[in-house]
């Protein structure tokens, strides 16, 4: 499973639009792997998508639609993290939502504040609803702070 997670980082294209299509196809195929497998394969896809959003930010002088594309990437990430939540994973999606909020805050695209707020609110709702172990709660609250 770990090798498949590493394999995702090898999927790369110099064209950012093609990279997004690659990530979308990878999510479709790896998302069918079952609840036990997606915990290893979907988080690298989300991190690759965050990295792609930073690439679009660097290309903002060349691409006038970069803000819309960044919004679409964060929507893609939200849906992918939602699949992990449905698989009854709580700690991994919490970390991914927090990382997404940080990325949205750094990129500063159109509606980035709204996206960051949504990612933070999802992280808080996961903390309240899904994490019941006191040690896990302590670790989660320290991540949030």
N, C-alpha and C positions, 0 to 999 in steps of 0.2 A: 504494500500500500504506500509506503514511504517513497518507493521508487517512482510510482505513478505521480505522486505529488511533486517530486523533483523534475519529472518529465515535462510538466506544464511550463516550467521556467525555460525549457529549451524551445518552446514554440514561440518563434519570434519572426516578425516581418519589419523591414525598414519603413514600409508604408503604414502609418498609424491606423488608417481606415481598414486596411487588410488585417492588421493586428486585432482590431475589435471583432472582425468577423471570425478570426481564428479562435478567440476567447469565447465567443458566443457558441460556436460549434463544439468546442471542448466542453463547455458547461452542459450542453444538451446531451452529449454522449456520457460524460462522467456523472451527470445527475441521475442517470438510470441505473447506477451501480448498487443501489440499496443503501439503507441507513448506516450500516457499519462502514461502508467504503467512502461515502461522501464526506465524512469528517476528515479524511486525509486528502481528498482530491479537490474539493471546492474552495477551501481557504487559499491555496496557491493561485487559483483563478482570480479570486478577489484581489489579492495583492498585486497580481499582474495587471489587473484593471486599474488599480490606483496608480501604478507606475505609468500606465498608458495615459491617464489623465494629466500627469505631470509632463509627459511628452507633448501633449496638445498645448499645455500652457507655454512651453518653450517655443512652439511653432505659431504663436498667436499673431505674429506679423505676417506670416504666409497664408494662414487660413482664417478667413473672417467668420466662419461658423464654429470656431473652437469652443465657444462657451456652450452652445447647444450640444456639441458632442460630449463635453465634460458632464453636462447634466444627464445625458443619456447613459454615460458610463456609470455615474453614481446610481442611477435607477437600476441598471444592470446589477450592480453590486448589492443593492438593497434586495432585489429579487433572489439573488444567489444566497445571501445570508438568510433570507426567509426560508429557503429550502433546508438549511441547516437547523433552523428552529423547529420546523415540522418533523425533523428526524430526531427530535428530543435531545438536541445538544443545546446547552445553555452557555457554558463558559467561552467556547470558541466564538459564537456569534456576538457575545458581549464585547470581546476584544476586537472583533472585526468592525463592529459599529463604532467603537471608540476610535479606532485607527482611521475609519472613513470620515469621522467628524474632524479629526486633525488634518486629513488631506484636503477636505473641502474648505477648511479655514485657511490653509496655506495657498490654495490655488486662486482664490478670489475671482470666480467666474460669476456670471449672472445667477442670482438666487443661491449663491453659495452659503449665505447665512441660514436660509431656510433649510437647505440640505443638511448642514451641520446640526441645526436644531433637531431635525427629524432623526438623525442618527443618534444624537445624545438621548432623545426621548425614548427611542427604541432600546437603547442600552439600559436606561433607568427602569423601563417596564420589564425587561428581562431580569434585572436585578431583583425587582420586587416580586415577580410572579414565579420565576423558574428556579432561582438559586435559594435553597433552603438550608444547606449545610453551613454552620457558622464559620468554619474555616474558609469555605469558598466565598461566603459573604464578605469576610474581612479582606480577602484577596481582591474581590471585585470592587469593593469601595475604595481600596487603595489605588486601583487602576483608574477609577473614575476621578479621584482627586488628583 
